[in-house]
Amino acid sequence: MKKNPNIRIIPLGGLGEIGRNMMVIEINDDIIVIDAGVLFPSNDMPGVDFIISDISYLIENHERVQAILLTHGHEDHIGALPYVLSELNVPVYASKLTHGLISVKLREHGLLQHSQLHIIEPNKLLKIGSFDVEFFRVCHSIPDSMGIAIHTRQGAIVHTGDFKIDHTPIDNHKTDFATLSRLADDGVLVLLADSTYAEVDGYTPSESTIQAPIDLKISQGEGRVIVATFASLISRMQIVLDSAFRHNRKVAVVGRSMSNNLKMAIKLGYLHAEPNVLVSLKEAKKLPNNQVILLATGTQGEPTSALVRMSRDEHKDVKIISGDTVILSSSPIPGNESLVSKTIDGLYRLGATVFSSRNALVHVHGHASREELKLLLNIVRPQFFIPIHGEYRHLVAHAELAQNVGIKPKNTLVIENGYVVDINSDQAAITDYISLEQVFISGQKMWRNADLQLRQRNRISKSGLVVVGLSIQSQSLEILSKPSIVSYGFPELNKVESLSEKTSQLVHFALENNAGSVLDWYDIQENITRLVADMLYKETKRRPVILALVQPVN
């Protein structure tokens, strides 16, 4: 008789936070990874585009990694894939639309040609290493969203991905209750379920409920209508395209990522545009404003996005004018609220009328609320339950919900990133912890161990930067010219003459202290930095970042 396999579950991202979802499932010696997403930065991370999971554990065990499975095409589930595949080139399995979205992304990174991408069909059993894997349909705010079941002799491991229960979805593909019931009848060992809206009572509205409100706002727009949404929110794009046709408007897309995704979705049949509805931005500029709809990104206040640049009057092609109607068809990701508010304020200042989830029914979220979560738990009836995808309070709320519908408290585990859970037919327990670093992406650059850099960036953003430059005769330590002082974001240096004179005196003092000793230019710079910093604080009560540039001359 074969003994039961050793099963381990290790979240590398997505637990205790909203974003960078990545889950490791181990069975004996084989590993599969579910999702590879990004986390958007908080306000105290200047210059950071996004954060991805630390995959050091996967790299160390790369020979054991069989595949990456993707639940759907949102950035918090696929955005890190180019960075993961550049380190770990393993097969990737995804639905047709998700495959299209990641192909666009990998092509931009020059990785598509060498990637091993596979399109899956729901309810087809896949043999991946020693894993028996089955994808099944769930509803979310993007078509082709999938849950994943991993079949074991002890029962199935069921990962819901992001889901809600939508009886009238835009793409007509409902959550697959038949498969969930079949899995339950065969026995579900552990359920890993989306917790994002575990605090929200009731049911999540259907995606179709916002068709009429968005259509009404478009019909009432006196001038241009600008609809901002995520570049991957295909169903929202379909609502806009349909409304444009009804109201004799043309749609132009602003932004490369959204344009690429829209073209791909039309090519694959996930979007339908009536003839001549789509036009270029150049063509749209020639039309009367009341015949134009612009589709753009920027609903989260991302600094480089199209809508944010419009709100700052910095977009080279689109200027907001009085009479424009802007529809933000999304809700702020936790932590982005202030950025979104600034964007809305900027749009109003330029004369636009703005509709968002705060003042109009122009967005519904894609996650199950409490009654749907209870329904899922009652259908699946898992032996063990681990809430995933949510901040810590969401995980706790979901765990309490599971216990309310009959899951034993000892079989409910609230964990965060890095915790290792070992599961057998009798118990599930936290047995280890893997230390994880934050991995930051700025442009195309990846960096870690970033505490010092972030502290410096925050200091510069709050207090400014002062650069002290001087040339010194390397033998006599004589200052060859008056020190130059340049400041960035430090308005107190309007008193530059008096500060410059005091800085010169301090430099002389620092050099005199080094006279007669072995020259250490690093120590000289450190002394100058310390003395100038102390002097500026005494004079201004502020501590800017000081950068001393000492040039020795022979």
C-alpha positions as CSV (number, residue, x, y, z in Angstrom):
1,M,0.0,0.0,0.0
2,K,1.4,3.4,-1.0
3,K,1.8,5.8,1.8
4,N,0.1,9.2,1.6
5,P,2.3,12.0,0.0
6,N,3.9,14.7,2.0
7,I,2.1,18.0,1.3
8,R,3.4,21.5,2.0
9,I,1.9,24.8,1.3
10,I,4.1,28.0,1.3
11,P,2.7,31.4,0.4
12,L,5.4,33.7,-1.0
13,G,3.0,36.6,-1.5
14,G,-0.6,37.7,-1.2
15,L,-1.3,36.8,2.5
16,G,-1.4,39.8,4.8
17,E,-1.5,42.1,1.8
18,I,-3.5,42.9,-1.4
19,G,-1.2,41.9,-4.3
20,R,1.9,39.9,-5.4
21,N,-0.1,36.7,-5.1
22,M,2.2,33.6,-5.3
23,M,1.5,30.2,-3.7
24,V,3.9,27.3,-3.5
25,I,2.4,23.7,-3.4
26,E,4.8,20.9,-2.7
27,I,3.9,17.2,-3.0
28,N,6.9,15.0,-2.1
29,D,9.8,16.2,-4.2
30,D,7.8,18.3,-6.8
31,I,6.7,21.9,-6.6
32,I,4.2,23.9,-8.5
33,V,3.6,27.6,-8.2
34,I,0.1,29.3,-8.4
35,D,0.3,32.9,-9.7
36,A,3.1,35.4,-9.9
37,G,1.7,38.9,-9.2
38,V,2.9,42.4,-8.3
39,L,2.1,44.6,-5.3
40,F,1.7,48.3,-5.9
41,P,3.9,50.5,-3.7
42,S,2.7,52.5,-0.7
43,N,3.3,56.3,-0.4
44,D,6.5,55.7,1.6
45,M,8.2,54.0,-1.4
46,P,9.1,56.9,-3.7
47,G,10.5,55.8,-7.1
48,V,9.2,52.2,-6.7
49,D,7.0,51.0,-9.6
50,F,5.9,47.8,-7.8
51,I,7.0,45.0,-5.5
52,I,7.3,41.3,-6.4
53,S,7.7,38.2,-4.3
54,D,11.1,36.9,-3.2
55,I,11.6,33.6,-5.2
56,S,15.0,32.7,-3.6
57,Y,13.3,29.5,-2.2
58,L,12.2,28.5,-5.7
59,I,15.6,29.3,-7.2
60,E,17.3,27.2,-4.6
61,N,14.9,24.3,-5.5
62,H,14.7,25.0,-9.2
63,E,15.1,21.4,-10.2
64,R,11.9,20.5,-8.3
65,V,9.7,23.3,-9.8
66,Q,7.4,21.7,-12.4
67,A,5.3,24.7,-13.5
68,I,3.6,28.0,-12.8
69,L,-0.2,27.9,-12.9
70,L,-2.1,31.2,-13.5
71,T,-5.6,31.7,-12.2
72,H,-6.4,34.9,-14.3
73,G,-4.9,37.9,-16.0
74,H,-4.8,40.7,-13.4
75,E,-1.5,42.3,-12.6
76,D,-1.6,41.2,-9.0
77,H,-1.5,37.6,-10.3
78,I,0.6,37.8,-13.5
79,G,2.6,41.1,-13.3
80,A,5.8,39.5,-11.8
81,L,5.9,36.7,-14.4
82,P,8.6,38.3,-16.6
83,Y,10.9,38.7,-13.6
84,V,10.2,35.2,-12.4
85,L,10.8,33.6,-15.8
86,S,14.1,35.5,-16.2
87,E,15.3,33.6,-13.1
88,L,13.3,30.4,-13.4
89,N,12.3,29.3,-16.9
90,V,9.6,26.7,-16.2
91,P,6.4,25.8,-18.1
92,V,3.4,28.2,-17.6
93,Y,-0.2,27.0,-17.8
94,A,-3.0,29.5,-18.3
95,S,-6.4,30.0,-19.9
96,K,-6.6,31.4,-23.4
97,L,-7.2,35.0,-22.4
98,T,-4.6,34.9,-19.6
99,H,-2.2,33.4,-22.1
100,G,-2.8,36.3,-24.5
101,L,-2.2,38.8,-21.7
102,I,1.0,37.3,-20.5
103,S,2.2,36.9,-24.1
104,V,1.9,40.7,-24.6
105,K,3.8,41.2,-21.4
106,L,6.6,38.7,-22.1
107,R,7.0,40.1,-25.7
108,E,7.6,43.6,-24.2
109,H,10.3,42.1,-22.0
110,G,11.9,40.1,-24.8
111,L,11.1,36.8,-23.2
112,L,8.2,35.4,-25.3
113,Q,10.4,33.4,-27.7
114,H,12.0,31.4,-25.0
115,S,9.0,30.9,-22.7
116,Q,7.1,27.6,-22.3
117,L,3.5,28.7,-22.4
118,H,0.6,26.3,-22.5
119,I,-3.1,27.1,-23.0
120,I,-5.4,25.0,-20.7
121,E,-9.0,24.0,-21.1
122,P,-11.2,23.9,-17.9
123,N,-12.1,20.4,-16.5
124,K,-9.3,18.7,-18.4
125,L,-7.0,16.7,-16.1
126,L,-3.4,17.7,-16.6
127,K,-0.4,15.6,-15.6
128,I,2.4,18.0,-14.5
129,G,5.3,16.2,-12.9
130,S,3.7,14.1,-10.1
131,F,0.7,16.5,-9.9
132,D,-2.8,15.8,-11.3
133,V,-4.2,19.3,-11.9
134,E,-7.6,20.5,-13.0
135,F,-8.6,24.1,-13.8
136,F,-12.3,25.0,-13.3
137,R,-14.2,28.2,-14.1
138,V,-15.0,30.9,-11.6
139,C,-16.5,34.4,-12.1
140,H,-14.3,37.5,-11.5
141,S,-14.0,40.9,-13.1
142,I,-12.0,39.5,-16.0
143,P,-13.0,36.6,-18.4
144,D,-11.4,33.2,-18.3
145,S,-10.8,33.3,-14.5
146,M,-10.0,29.9,-13.1
147,G,-9.9,28.0,-9.8
148,I,-7.4,25.1,-9.6
149,A,-7.8,21.7,-8.0
150,I,-4.8,19.5,-7.3
151,H,-5.8,15.9,-6.9
152,T,-4.1,13.8,-4.2
153,R,-4.9,10.5,-2.5
154,Q,-5.8,12.4,0.6
155,G,-8.3,14.6,-1.2
156,A,-8.1,17.7,-3.4
157,I,-6.3,20.9,-2.8
158,V,-8.6,23.6,-4.1
159,H,-7.4,27.1,-4.8
160,T,-10.2,29.5,-5.8
161,G,-8.1,32.3,-7.3
162,D,-10.1,35.5,-7.2
163,F,-13.8,34.8,-7.5
164,K,-17.3,35.9,-6.9
165,I,-20.6,34.3,-7.6
166,D,-22.1,36.1,-10.6
167,H,-25.3,34.6,-12.1
168,T,-25.3,37.1,-15.0
169,P,-21.6,37.5,-16.0
170,I,-20.7,39.6,-19.1
171,D,-19.0,36.6,-20.8
172,N,-21.8,34.1,-19.8
173,H,-19.4,31.8,-18.0
174,K,-20.7,31.2,-14.5
175,T,-18.8,29.8,-11.5
176,D,-18.6,26.0,-12.0
177,F,-20.7,24.7,-9.1
178,A,-20.9,21.3,-10.7
179,T,-17.1,20.8,-10.5
180,L,-17.0,22.2,-6.9
181,S,-19.7,19.7,-5.9
182,R,-17.9,16.8,-7.6
183,L,-14.7,17.8,-5.8
184,A,-16.6,17.9,-2.5
185,D,-18.1,14.5,-3.0
186,D,-14.6,13.0,-3.7
187,G,-13.3,14.9,-0.7
188,V,-11.5,18.2,-0.4
189,L,-8.4,18.1,1.8
190,V,-7.8,21.8,2.0
191,L,-9.5,24.9,0.6
192,L,-7.5,28.0,-0.2
193,A,-10.0,30.8,-0.8
194,D,-10.0,34.5,-1.7
195,S,-10.6,36.7,1.4
196,T,-10.5,40.2,0.0
197,Y,-14.1,41.0,0.9
198,A,-14.5,38.7,3.9
199,E,-15.6,41.8,6.0
200,V,-18.4,42.8,3.5
201,D,-21.9,41.6,4.3
202,G,-24.3,40.2,1.7
203,Y,-23.5,39.4,-1.9
204,T,-21.3,41.1,-4.5
205,P,-23.3,42.7,-7.4
206,S,-23.0,41.2,-10.8
207,E,-20.7,42.8,-13.4
208,S,-23.8,43.3,-15.6
209,T,-25.3,45.7,-13.0
210,I,-23.0,48.5,-14.0
211,Q,-23.7,48.3,-17.7
212,A,-26.7,50.6,-17.5
213,P,-25.1,53.2,-15.1
214,I,-22.0,53.5,-17.3
215,D,-24.1,53.7,-20.4
216,L,-26.2,56.5,-18.8
217,K,-23.1,58.6,-17.9
218,I,-21.8,58.2,-21.5
219,S,-25.2,59.2,-23.0
220,Q,-25.3,62.3,-20.7
221,G,-21.8,63.4,-21.4
222,E,-21.8,66.9,-23.1
223,G,-18.3,66.6,-24.4
224,R,-15.7,63.9,-24.4
225,V,-16.1,60.9,-22.1
226,I,-12.9,59.5,-20.6
227,V,-13.3,56.0,-19.1
228,A,-10.4,54.9,-16.9
229,T,-10.0,51.3,-15.8
230,F,-7.3,48.6,-15.5
231,A,-5.6,47.6,-18.7
232,S,-6.6,44.0,-18.1
233,L,-10.3,44.7,-17.3
234,I,-11.7,43.2,-20.5
235,S,-15.3,43.1,-19.5
236,R,-15.3,46.8,-18.7
237,M,-13.9,47.6,-22.1
238,Q,-16.8,45.6,-23.7
239,I,-19.3,47.8,-21.8
240,V,-17.6,50.9,-23.2
241,L,-17.5,49.6,-26.8
242,D,-21.2,48.6,-26.7
243,S,-22.2,52.0,-25.2
244,A,-20.1,53.8,-27.8
245,F,-22.0,52.1,-30.6
246,R,-25.4,52.9,-29.1
247,H,-24.6,56.6,-28.7
248,N,-22.8,57.1,-32.0
249,R,-19.4,57.7,-30.4
250,K,-15.9,56.5,-31.4
251,V,-13.5,54.9,-29.0
252,A,-9.8,55.7,-28.9
253,V,-7.3,54.1,-26.5
254,V,-4.7,56.1,-24.6
255,G,-1.7,54.0,-23.4
256,R,0.3,51.2,-24.8
257,S,-0.6,48.5,-22.4
258,M,-4.3,49.0,-22.7
259,S,-4.0,49.3,-26.5
260,N,-2.1,46.0,-26.7
261,N,-4.5,44.2,-24.5
262,L,-7.5,45.4,-26.4
263,K,-6.1,44.3,-29.7
264,M,-5.2,40.9,-28.3
265,A,-8.7,40.4,-26.7
266,I,-10.4,41.3,-30.0
267,K,-8.1,39.0,-31.9
268,L,-8.9,36.1,-29.6
269,G,-12.6,36.8,-29.6
270,Y,-13.0,38.0,-26.0
271,L,-13.9,41.5,-27.1
272,H,-16.3,42.6,-29.9
273,A,-16.2,46.0,-31.5
274,E,-18.7,47.0,-34.1
275,P,-17.2,48.2,-37.4
276,N,-15.6,51.7,-37.2
277,V,-16.2,52.1,-33.5
278,L,-12.5,52.0,-32.7
279,V,-10.3,54.8,-34.1
280,S,-6.8,56.1,-33.5
281,L,-6.2,58.9,-31.0
282,K,-5.1,61.1,-34.0
283,E,-8.5,60.4,-35.7
284,A,-10.4,61.1,-32.4
285,K,-8.9,64.6,-32.2
286,K,-10.6,65.5,-35.5
287,L,-14.0,64.5,-34.3
288,P,-16.5,66.7,-32.3
289,N,-15.9,66.2,-28.6
290,N,-19.4,64.8,-28.1
291,Q,-18.6,61.9,-30.4
292,V,-15.5,60.7,-28.6
293,I,-14.8,58.2,-25.8
294,L,-11.2,57.7,-24.6
295,L,-10.2,54.5,-22.8
296,A,-7.2,55.1,-20.4
297,T,-5.3,53.6,-17.5
298,G,-4.7,55.4,-14.2
299,T,-7.5,54.5,-11.8
300,Q,-5.0,53.9,-8.9
301,G,-3.2,57.2,-9.2
302,E,-0.1,55.6,-10.8
303,P,2.3,58.6,-11.4
304,T,3.2,57.7,-15.0
305,S,-0.3,56.6,-16.1
306,A,-2.3,58.4,-18.7
307,L,-5.1,59.6,-16.5
308,V,-2.7,61.0,-13.8
309,R,-0.7,62.9,-16.5
310,M,-4.0,64.3,-17.8
311,S,-5.0,65.4,-14.3
312,R,-1.6,67.3,-14.0
313,D,-2.1,68.8,-17.5
314,E,1.1,67.0,-18.5
315,H,-0.2,64.6,-21.1
316,K,1.2,65.4,-24.5
317,D,-1.8,64.2,-26.5
318,V,-4.9,64.8,-24.2
319,K,-5.7,68.0,-22.4
320,I,-8.6,68.0,-20.0
321,I,-11.1,70.8,-20.8
322,S,-14.4,72.0,-19.4
323,G,-17.2,69.7,-20.5
324,D,-15.2,66.5,-20.2
325,T,-16.7,63.6,-18.3
326,V,-14.3,61.2,-16.6
327,I,-15.5,57.8,-15.3
328,L,-13.1,56.0,-12.9
329,S,-14.4,52.4,-13.3
330,S,-12.5,50.9,-10.4
331,S,-12.1,51.2,-6.6
332,P,-8.8,52.2,-4.9
333,I,-6.5,49.5,-3.9
334,P,-5.8,49.9,-0.1
335,G,-3.0,52.4,0.3
336,N,-3.8,54.2,-3.0
337,E,-6.7,56.3,-1.7
338,S,-4.7,59.5,-1.4
339,L,-3.2,59.2,-4.9
340,V,-6.7,58.6,-6.4
341,S,-8.1,61.6,-4.5
342,K,-5.3,63.8,-5.9
343,T,-6.0,62.6,-9.4
344,I,-9.7,63.4,-9.0
345,D,-9.0,66.9,-7.6
346,G,-6.7,67.6,-10.5
347,L,-9.3,66.6,-13.0
348,Y,-11.9,68.8,-11.3
349,R,-9.5,71.8,-11.4
350,L,-9.1,71.4,-15.1
351,G,-12.9,71.5,-15.6
352,A,-13.9,67.9,-15.8
353,T,-16.9,66.2,-14.1
354,V,-15.7,63.0,-12.4
355,F,-17.7,59.9,-11.5
356,S,-16.1,57.2,-9.4
357,S,-17.3,54.4,-7.0
358,R,-17.7,57.1,-4.4
359,N,-20.5,59.0,-6.2
360,A,-21.9,56.7,-8.9
361,L,-22.5,53.0,-9.6
362,V,-19.7,52.8,-12.2
363,H,-17.7,49.9,-10.6
364,V,-18.4,46.6,-8.9
365,H,-15.6,44.6,-7.4
366,G,-14.7,41.1,-8.4
367,H,-14.5,39.4,-5.1
368,A,-17.0,37.3,-3.1
369,S,-18.7,38.9,-0.1
370,R,-19.6,37.1,3.1
371,E,-22.7,35.2,1.9
372,E,-20.9,33.9,-1.2
373,L,-17.9,32.8,0.9
374,K,-20.3,30.9,3.2
375,L,-21.9,29.3,0.2
376,L,-18.6,28.2,-1.1
377,L,-17.5,26.7,2.2
378,N,-20.8,24.8,2.5
379,I,-20.5,23.4,-1.0
380,V,-16.8,22.4,-0.8
381,R,-16.8,21.2,2.8
382,P,-13.1,21.1,3.2
383,Q,-11.3,19.2,6.0
384,F,-8.8,22.1,6.4
385,F,-9.2,25.8,5.4
386,I,-6.5,28.4,4.8
387,P,-7.8,31.9,3.9
388,I,-5.7,33.6,1.2
389,H,-5.5,36.9,-0.8
390,G,-6.1,39.6,1.7
391,E,-4.8,41.8,4.4
392,Y,-4.5,40.2,7.8
393,R,-7.9,41.4,9.1
394,H,-9.5,39.9,6.0
395,L,-7.8,36.5,6.6
396,V,-9.0,36.5,10.2
397,A,-12.6,37.5,9.2
398,H,-12.6,34.7,6.6
399,A,-11.3,32.1,9.2
400,E,-14.1,33.1,11.6
401,L,-16.6,32.8,8.9
402,A,-15.3,29.2,8.1
403,Q,-15.6,28.3,11.8
404,N,-19.2,29.7,11.8
405,V,-20.2,27.3,9.1
406,G,-18.7,24.2,10.8
407,I,-14.9,24.1,10.0
408,K,-13.1,23.1,13.2
409,P,-11.0,25.9,14.7
410,K,-8.0,23.6,14.8
411,N,-8.4,22.9,11.1
412,T,-8.4,26.6,10.2
413,L,-5.0,28.2,9.7
414,V,-4.4,32.0,9.4
415,I,-0.9,32.4,8.0
416,E,1.1,35.0,6.3
417,N,3.9,35.0,3.7
418,G,6.7,32.7,4.4
419,Y,5.0,30.3,6.8
420,V,5.2,26.6,5.9
421,V,2.2,24.4,6.5
422,D,2.5,20.6,6.4
423,I,-0.7,18.7,5.8
424,N,-1.7,15.1,6.1
425,S,-5.0,13.4,6.5
426,D,-5.0,13.9,10.2
427,Q,-3.7,17.4,10.8
428,A,-2.4,20.6,9.2
429,A,0.3,22.5,11.2
430,I,2.7,25.4,10.8
431,T,6.1,23.7,10.8
432,D,8.6,26.2,9.5
433,Y,9.1,29.8,8.4
434,I,11.1,31.0,5.3
435,S,12.5,34.5,5.6
436,L,11.4,36.7,2.7
437,E,12.8,40.0,1.4
438,Q,10.9,42.7,-0.4
439,V,12.0,42.8,-4.1
440,F,11.5,46.2,-5.7
441,I,11.1,47.0,-9.4
442,S,12.1,50.5,-10.6
443,G,11.8,50.7,-14.4
444,Q,13.5,47.5,-15.6
445,K,15.8,47.3,-12.5
446,M,15.3,44.8,-9.7
447,W,16.7,45.5,-6.2
448,R,16.4,44.1,-2.7
449,N,17.7,44.9,0.7
450,A,16.2,48.3,0.1
451,D,15.7,49.6,3.6
452,L,18.6,52.1,3.3
453,Q,17.7,53.3,-0.1
454,L,14.0,53.8,0.9
455,R,15.0,55.7,4.0
456,Q,17.3,57.9,1.9
457,R,14.6,58.5,-0.7
458,N,12.0,59.4,2.0
459,R,14.5,61.7,3.7
460,I,15.2,63.4,0.4
461,S,11.5,63.7,-0.4
462,K,10.7,65.2,3.1
463,S,13.8,67.3,3.8
464,G,15.6,67.8,0.6
465,L,19.2,67.3,-0.6
466,V,22.2,69.5,-0.2
467,V,25.4,68.8,-2.3
468,V,28.7,70.3,-1.1
469,G,31.4,70.2,-3.7
470,L,35.0,71.2,-3.3
471,S,38.5,70.7,-4.8
472,I,41.4,70.1,-2.4
473,Q,45.2,70.0,-3.0
474,S,46.0,66.5,-2.0
475,Q,49.3,67.2,-0.4
476,S,48.7,70.5,1.5
477,L,45.0,70.0,2.0
478,E,44.4,73.5,0.7
479,I,41.0,74.3,-0.6
480,L,41.5,75.4,-4.2
481,S,38.2,77.2,-4.6
482,K,35.2,78.3,-2.5
483,P,33.0,75.2,-1.8
484,S,29.9,75.1,-4.1
485,I,26.6,74.4,-2.5
486,V,23.6,73.1,-4.5
487,S,20.3,72.3,-2.9
488,Y,17.3,70.3,-4.2
489,G,14.0,70.7,-2.2
490,F,15.7,72.6,0.6
491,P,14.3,76.2,0.4
492,E,16.2,77.3,3.5
493,L,19.3,77.6,1.4
494,N,18.0,80.9,0.2
495,K,20.5,82.0,2.9
496,V,23.2,80.5,0.7
497,E,25.8,83.2,1.2
498,S,25.9,82.9,5.0
499,L,25.6,79.1,4.9
500,S,28.3,78.9,2.3
501,E,30.7,80.9,4.4
502,K,30.0,78.7,7.5
503,T,30.4,75.6,5.3
504,S,33.8,76.8,4.2
505,Q,34.9,77.3,7.8
506,L,33.7,73.8,8.6
507,V,35.5,72.3,5.7
508,H,38.8,74.0,6.8
509,F,38.2,72.6,10.3
510,A,37.6,69.1,9.0
511,L,40.8,69.2,6.9
512,E,42.9,70.6,9.8
513,N,41.8,67.6,11.9
514,N,43.2,65.3,9.2
515,A,46.5,67.2,8.9
516,G,49.5,65.2,9.8
517,S,47.6,61.9,9.7
518,V,47.3,59.3,7.0
519,L,44.9,60.6,4.4
520,D,41.6,58.8,4.3
521,W,39.4,60.7,1.8
522,Y,36.3,58.7,3.0
523,D,36.8,59.9,6.5
524,I,37.3,63.5,5.3
525,Q,34.0,63.3,3.4
526,E,32.2,61.8,6.4
527,N,33.6,64.5,8.7
528,I,32.4,67.2,6.3
529,T,29.0,65.6,5.9
530,R,28.5,65.4,9.7
531,L,29.7,68.9,10.4
532,V,27.6,70.5,7.6
533,A,24.5,68.4,8.7
534,D,24.9,69.6,12.3
535,M,25.3,73.2,11.2
536,L,22.3,73.2,8.9
537,Y,20.2,71.7,11.7
538,K,21.3,74.4,14.1
539,E,20.5,77.1,11.6
540,T,17.3,75.7,10.1
541,K,16.0,73.0,12.5
542,R,15.9,70.6,9.5
543,R,18.0,67.7,8.4
544,P,18.4,67.4,4.7
545,V,20.5,64.6,3.1
546,I,24.1,65.9,2.8
547,L,26.2,64.7,-0.1
548,A,29.9,65.8,0.1
549,L,31.8,65.5,-3.1
550,V,35.6,66.0,-2.4
551,Q,37.9,66.1,-5.5
552,P,41.6,65.7,-4.6
553,V,43.9,67.5,-7.0
554,N,47.7,66.6,-7.2
